[in-house]
């Protein structure tokens, strides 16, 4: 029996709570978004090292449609 190759799409969601003080919730969200985007630009970094508590990881795997 021959093996078939499939392309699959994996979606990961890291869910955690980060405490951040700022003058408004909008500015706090912008600060956290900027830190995460800057951190993720360097592909050699491990995102799990960014969080103090381990994040709750939600994942979904499905066949990729062409």
Secondary structure, DSSP 8 states (H G I E B T S, - for coil): -------EEEEEEEE-------SSHHHHHHHHHHHHHHHHHSTTS-GGGG-SS--EEEEEEEE---
